[in-house]
Every structure is written in C-alpha cells, then in structure tokens.
Amino acid sequence: MQIAVMGAGAVGCYYGALLARAGHAVTLIGRQPLVDAVQAHGLWLESAAFDGQVALAASVDPAAVRDADVVLFCVKSGATEDAGAQIAPHLSSHAQVLSLQNGVDNAARLAQVLGRDVIPTVVYVATEMAGPGHVRHHGRGDLVIGPSPGSATLADALAAAGIPTQVSDTVFAALWSKLVINCVYNALSAIAQQPYGVLVQQTGVERAMRDAFDECAAVAAAEGIALPGDLWTQARAIADTMAGQRSSTAQDLARGKPSEIDHLNGAIVCLGAARGIATPVNHTLWCLVKLLESTAR
C-alpha cells in the first residue's frame, strides 16, 4: 500500500516505521528537522523488537498525501481542522483516512472538513521522539478502529505489519475510555515532568488521580457512555506496565509546544458544565497545564 502519515510525531513515526518495515511505501509528513533527518539517514526506530534505521520517504508538503491508499492522520487535536484543510484538495477518491488522535470528536471534526468518512481509531501505544528522526517505543502498539467497508482488510494489513488491530462497533466508547485514562495521567505527568511509575509513588497523587477519574466517569455517564466496570483498575495498572512513559502532554510542555489539554481535561470540564456536573479536579489540572504552557511560550 501507499501510506501517508499526516503529522509525523511519535505516534505517526512509530506506526509508519512498522508499516515501512513490512514493505509498504510510507511517506511521513512533518516538520523540517524530522524530514531532514529521515531523508539523510532514515527513521531511527528504537524498540525492544528492533533498533535501527528504517528507510521511508518524508516531506513537509501536505500534498504528499496525493497517491496514498491510506492516510494516518496523527496531528494534535487543536490542529485537526487546519491540517484537514491542507490535505483535502490532494486526497485520492479511494483513500481511507484514519484519525489516530486523542479526544473523542476528532474523526467527526475531520470528516466535516474533508467531506468524507473518517475512521475513528483508538491508539494504545507509549512512544516518544528522542530526537529528530528518532522514535523510541516504550510499550504496546495495538489499535481499535471503527467499522467501514474497508476496515477488515485494513486491520489484516496492519496486523501483518506487527500492529494488532481490532475492528469494533463500540469504538466511540473505547475513545471515551482512552480519554478518561488520559485525564488521569497526562496533566499530572506534565506538571511534575515525571514518568508514570515515579508519579504514582508521590504522596497524594493516586488520590488525585482517582478524584479526576470519578469526575470523568460522572460526565461519561451523563453523556450516555458505558465505561468498563474495571476501567479504574486498567488505568492504575498503566503506572506499572508503562512505568517509564511520560505523557504526550508532558513531552509537549518540555518542548515548549501547545498541548492537547483543551481536548482532554478541558473537554471534561466543558461537558461537565453543560450537564451541571462539578469537575473541580479536572478544572484545576486543565488550568495548571494552561499556565505552564503560557510560561513556556
């Protein structure tokens, strides 16, 4: 397949590398330092299963999606409309577009911009950019994608590339579960600039995590979302299974970049306000990250 990765950060680079290693023609679309590094040396994938350079194409031009059979759309949630408008004129009629993004509404927002269906995708992976053209994998890597006429075939191709992929009619509920987990970890990891395993050992942190979780669960219930009964247990276990991972929000703040906090804890605050549900912990976490963003800028 011809595959384009729009917004080649840690998530896009990781999946792009696996697909390229499986023999697909992959083009990363990202910022100039990434493109320069990849064009000069290839993409350095560092993981437990493989540590080395992967040859693939890279471009700063959104028009590089033009021949793609599949587009992995990996931009930050706040850039969905702008990035969608940049690729819209260049997409082929047969291209399948997957939204590999945090938050629960990106696929719908992107579909409105593109004027075509977008496949919502839940991403379970711990990665970071260790430098330009250097992606480091910490754990997992599986996907859940929404149903579409091509989803089953696409899932098979992804699985063959080492990306376990499930097609699910309940992908929206899975997106919500991921949102709740992000609200539990991302802001706290960003504020402390600590990985999850260190974070949970600090006095009072687990209680704060649970308070944020309970607010999210109340908002989800008001929205008619049935979260798994063991979601708190799943969330807490991440500190053990991904102990060395810092949240994407922490990585954004460390680089002085805007984060997705408006679409994580900020989304819970907005939805809670609309439903008359108090969300003081999520509001405080959102506010603190926004302050840190302002300081970084």
Secondary structure by P-SEA (a helix, b strand, c coil): cbbbbccccaaaaaaaaaaaaaccbbbbbccaaaaaaaacccbbbbccccbbbbbbbbbcccccccccccccccccccaaaaaaaaacccccccbbbbbccccccaaaaaaaaacbbbbbbbbbbbbbcccccbbbbcccbbbbbccccaaaaaaaaaaaaccccccccaaaaaaaaaaaaaaacaaaaaaacccaaaaaaccaaaaaaaaaaaaaaaaaaaaccccccaaaaaaaaccccccccccaaaaaaaaccccccccaaaaaaaaaaaaccccaaaaaaaaaaaaaaaaac
